[in-house]
């Protein structure tokens, strides 16, 4: 059963590497912010998968929910900041 969780975790990490590239080479600041948000979402999914792999989903799901809330708040704050600036490149 842990092999399935290892494969799923590998897929999540592979998708995250593509998003890291988008964050690094993004065309605009909004593209970079979206990539960071997607990486945060993948981190939440990875936490849940790791929780099931270790047989402690209740603890890891709580951590994932907390991280998801922080990720959402940070995403909204950065998007609002960039919206007020006009989305110019730094």
C-alpha positions in Angstrom: 0.0 0.0 0.0 2.9 2.4 0.7 4.0 1.9 -2.9 0.8 3.6 -4.1 1.4 6.5 -1.8 5.0 6.8 -3.0 3.9 6.9 -6.6 1.3 9.6 -5.9 3.8 11.6 -3.9 6.2 11.4 -6.8 3.6 12.6 -9.3 2.8 15.6 -7.0 6.5 16.4 -6.7 6.9 16.2 -10.5 4.0 18.5 -11.1 5.5 20.9 -8.5 8.8 21.1 -10.4 6.9 22.3 -13.5 5.3 25.0 -11.3 8.6 25.9 -9.8 9.9 26.6 -13.4 6.8 28.7 -14.0 7.4 30.6 -10.8 11.1 31.2 -11.8 10.5 32.2 -15.4 6.9 33.5 -15.2 6.0 36.1 -17.8 4.3 38.5 -15.4 4.0 38.9 -11.7 0.5 37.4 -11.7 1.8 34.3 -13.4 4.4 33.9 -10.6 1.7 34.4 -7.9 -0.5 31.8 -9.5 2.5 29.4 -9.6 3.2 29.9 -5.9 -0.5 29.3 -5.1 -0.4 26.1 -7.1 2.8 24.9 -5.3 1.0 25.6 -2.0 -1.9 23.5 -3.1 0.4 20.7 -4.1 2.1 20.9 -0.7 -1.3 20.4 0.9 -2.0 17.4 -1.2 1.5 16.0 -0.4 0.8 16.5 3.3 -2.4 14.4 3.1 -0.7 11.7 1.1 2.2 11.5 3.6 -0.3 11.3 6.4 -2.0 8.3 4.8 1.3 6.7 4.1 2.3 6.9 7.8 -1.1 5.8 9.0 -1.7 9.1 10.8 -4.1 11.0 8.5 -5.9 12.9 11.3 -2.7 14.7 12.3 -1.5 15.4 8.8 -4.9 16.5 7.5 -5.0 19.1 10.4 -1.6 20.4 9.3 -2.7 20.4 5.6 -5.9 22.4 6.5 -3.8 24.9 8.5 -1.3 25.3 5.6 -4.1 25.7 3.1 -5.7 28.5 5.1 -2.3 30.3 5.4 -1.7 29.7 1.7 -5.0 31.2 0.8 -4.6 34.3 3.0 -1.1 34.9 1.6 -2.3 34.5 -2.0 -5.1 37.0 -1.5 -2.8 39.5 0.2 -0.2 39.3 -2.6 -2.9 39.5 -5.3 -4.4 42.6 -3.7 -0.9 44.2 -3.4 -0.1 43.5 -7.0 -3.6 44.7 -8.1 -3.0 48.1 -6.4 0.4 48.4 -8.0 -0.9 47.5 -11.4 0.9 44.2 -11.7 4.2 45.7 -12.8 7.3 43.6 -12.9 9.7 44.2 -10.0 
